[in-house]
Amino acid sequence: MAWVALIIAGLLEVFGVAMMNKWHKDHNWKAIVFLVLGFGLSLFFLSFAMKTLPMGTAYAIWTGIGASGGALVGMIFFGESKDWKRIVFITMVLSAAVGLKLIS
């Protein structure tokens, strides 16, 4: 259950980052509400996951999902560069997160 909560926390982190970008572009009050909600729920689920998982592992995976997901959302929805080098390094971050799961 802790791993599911951690993945949800990471996905909510990605959502919060996407809303941050949306707010930066539109200055829409709805984006601020969703930004706060996304980050708040992300921290809630991270806290829940850390009751079972080691702090270092949980934090590394949470930030890995957030960073990789944020980059992918930027490429897919916000027209950011899709250079193959970016994709290689995103893959490396995700591989490291999977590696931590395998050894935890």
C-alpha positions, 0 to 999 in steps of 0.5 A: 500500500505504501508503494501505491501511495508513493506513486500517487504522491509522485503523480500529484507532484507532476500535476502540481508542476503542470498547474504551476506552469499553467498559472505562469502562462495564464495567471488563472485563479483555478490553476492556483487552487489546483496547484495548492491542492496537487502539492498538498495531496502529494505531500499527504501521500508522501507522508503516508508512504514514509510511515512504511518506506525508508525516507531516502528511498521514498524521497528519491522515488517521489522526486524522480517521478516528479522530475521525470513526469514534469519533463514529460508533461512539459514535452507533451503538453507545453511544447518543450524540447523533445531532444533525444538527450532529454529522453535518455536522461529522463529514462535514467532517472526512471531506471534509478527509481525502479532500481530503488524499488527492486532493492527496497 
